[in-house]
């Protein structure tokens, strides 16, 4: 999930370019086709090699394009509640994608980027909104199929402790170097709202 986050953020960051787009797009395609396969059959060398390739391509992409708000928020969340980095990224990914695409307000240029991912993966989408939501839904479904927590509460974080740490986490996420490259500007109130949605599992 960390590799997928690397690829999706690299593909939609404001500092992306043609080369990072190509690497990120191929990485997303490989993850889509092989992540669940290798999860179900971890001894399959071909599947593992494809996922290694996906992770490397994603790493090459984000090393040249930067990352975004998912990583900024995952860094603060993981450090505060001792969650593994990849798990924290996977957990935050669909919620930040929903924000970046403007699914609850008005669609953004990032929604078009996500719709392009949907097209690459062969999803039958009739609109930009449908395409973006189908990619977000696919991420969420992959988490469920791998028995990953789909919200912060399910990850074992106490509600009182979460709310107590919320302001400090949002401040850290806002000032994280990764957040600076996020294509959609986010205020500290935006970040707190995303954290709350991610805690309760509500978009």
ABEGO torsion letter per residue (X at the ends): XAAAAAAAAAAABAABBAAAAAAAAAAAAAAAAAAAAAAABAABAAAAAAAAAAAAAAAAAAAAAEBBAAAAAAAAAAAAAGBBAAAAAAAAAAAAAAAAAGAABBBBAAAAAAAAAAAAAGBBBABAAAAAAAAAAAAAAAAAAAGBBABAAAAGBBAAAAAAAAAAAAAAAAABAAAAABABBBBAAAAAAAAAAAAAGBX
